Amino acid sequence: DGNSPSQPAHQPSKVLYVRNVPESVTEQDIIAYCLTFGRVVNILLLRDKRHGFIEFEDESSAIKCYTYYNANPLLITGHRLEFAFSGRSEITARRDPDSNPPNRILLFTITNLVYPVTVDVISQVMNKFGGLEKVIVFNRGNAVQALVQLADVDTANVAKEQLDGQNIYAGCNTIKVQYSSLPQLEVKHNNERSWDFTNPSLLPGGMDGGSGLTPLHQQQMLGGAAGGQSPANLMANFNYVQAMNALSQANLQNPSAAMAAAAAALQASMGGAGGGLSAGGGFGTPTAAGAAPVVIVHGLNEQETRPDDLAALFAVYGNVVRVKIMFKARHTALVQMQDMQQCRTAISYLQDVWLHGNQLTMEMSK
């Protein structure tokens, strides 16, 4: 249309138009590039036309994304992605998955989120059906979605019938199962957000050189910790949940006391009996010093930040075991990782990062 990408063609709106998108770029990629600026609630990517639309939860998030990428061009495989305001208030062109015919690729939408959803979790859910070939996990608004490719349509039919409406864990992480319209999943990296079980030699992934991204944006595309973690290591410990819920209701006026009590409750829960899908739901043993691998996050936007926001940020740097926003001090949260090294890595990359308009600071739990 002749408009320069640095000059908005429309008044600011919460839906951005992106063009010059390489064919290799997926919806998951676009979401990862944009989630730092705010919650992405919808995306429509038209690969054959090499453009798409990204809908943010609010206009301010879209403005931040537009402003950043027009000042710091986003280059992918030599292509500069061009962002502009679309003039739309929402994306309405997406086809309803309920109208899709049976397909060996299923679309999972997981709501009522309490615990993070990773490839390992989906793998555990699908284990009894067999024929699991590929999984891609991504965030969509208040939910997590997963594309699950199976060996054949018959297996997909059985899985859909048995899993639709079920909870991954008792009372939470509810699955809605629909047929996808995609003919084939393309997985580029094996990590905790995507996995090709037919090609185990794929690397965890990285960024193309010269992307124009900050280290945070680059790390958000790297995937989880190297090496496969057993699904048991990601299952929820409901003794912990009960302890933390009780703690949240306690009348702890002193934030320092609340932090100490929360960390103690978290540490005491480690190694206990697990709940959910795993028969061996423990989380391993504490470190030699007896400290739990917990990061304390300060400075949260109390109105907008949710546990899954923090889980998405930290999941890039390792296995997120639990996330808890403090009831009496909602500007503070606890994030438990698999081990101390993952905590240190997360802190090194996420220190002073901005989330929902607030700059976060982080420290190890004492």
Sequence and secondary structure as in RCSB ss.txt:
>XXXX:A:sequence
DGNSPSQPAHQPSKVLYVRNVPESVTEQDIIAYCLTFGRVVNILLLRDKRHGFIEFEDESSAIKCYTYYNANPLL
ITGHRLEFAFSGRSEITARRDPDSNPPNRILLFTITNLVYPVTVDVISQVMNKFGGLEKVIVFNRGNAVQALVQL
ADVDTANVAKEQLDGQNIYAGCNTIKVQYSSLPQLEVKHNNERSWDFTNPSLLPGGMDGGSGLTPLHQQQMLGGA
AGGQSPANLMANFNYVQAMNALSQANLQNPSAAMAAAAAALQASMGGAGGGLSAGGGFGTPTAAGAAPVVIVHGL
NEQETRPDDLAALFAVYGNVVRVKIMFKARHTALVQMQDMQQCRTAISYLQDVWLHGNQLTMEMSK
>XXXX:A:secstr
    TTS SS   SEEEEE   TT  HHHHHHHHGGGS EEEEEEEGGGTEEEEEESSHHHHHHHHHHHHHS EE
ETTEEEEEEE S SS      GGGS   SEEEEEEES  S   HHHHHHHHTTT  EEEEEEEEETTEEEEEEEE
S HHHHHHHHHHHTT EEETTEEEEEEEE   S       BTTEEETT TT       TT    HHHHHHTS SS
SS   GGGGS  HHHHHHHHHHHHS    HHHHHHHHHHHHHHHTTS   TT SS       TT    EEEEE  
 TTT  HHHHHHHHGGGS EEEEEE SS TTEEEEEESSHHHHHHHHHHHTT EETTEE EEEE  
